Amino acid sequence: MWDRKVAKGQYGYLKKQKIWSTARTFILFALSFSIFAIGVKSTGSKENLLTVVAVLGCLPAGRSAVNMIMFWRARGCSEGARAKISTVSGGMIQLYDMFFTSYTKNFPVSHMVIQNHVVCGYGEGPKADSQGCEKHLNTYLKQGGCKGVTVKIFVDLEKYCEGLDNLKKQAEIGLPREEGHPTKEELEILDNLLSIAL
């Protein structure tokens, strides 16, 4: 449970980040308040050098608090969805627990696959905005130099699993390739998606 080595895009990433960002935030604030208290106790006044150090220490603590809030707002893939998706997603590049942010809205995507120039995702929950997410990802993938990418986000798990099955069948008809060896284009798409996710 305390393994920090759950990378972005792996199942359980958001859950681990909630724990670590919370712990980091409390430690940073506790450190700043401790330095402030030591300065006041040793000099008898708030006006000392340690107060300045404590105030400056609140900057990374505040940044960490914002990060913590974002992670607590994000939801990962449910165990039920993961179990169903895993039966049809083998052999494709997969990403779990993706959370994309924009100026106006956030887009949680429980699971995604990348196959050739197609990105398919499943947005879980009643607030999932598939069209908004597709538009957001298309914009950022184009800006990242990924041309001709088709993005499709599903909000229905059954339809998503059907879509993955069809995607696998289309890949089998095309040029054969070794499993586990993504193409250069797929790696570019993967890097772009990971860089814009929380």
Order of alpha helices (4+ residues) and beta strands (2+ residues): alpha-alpha-alpha-beta-beta-beta-alpha-beta-alpha-alpha
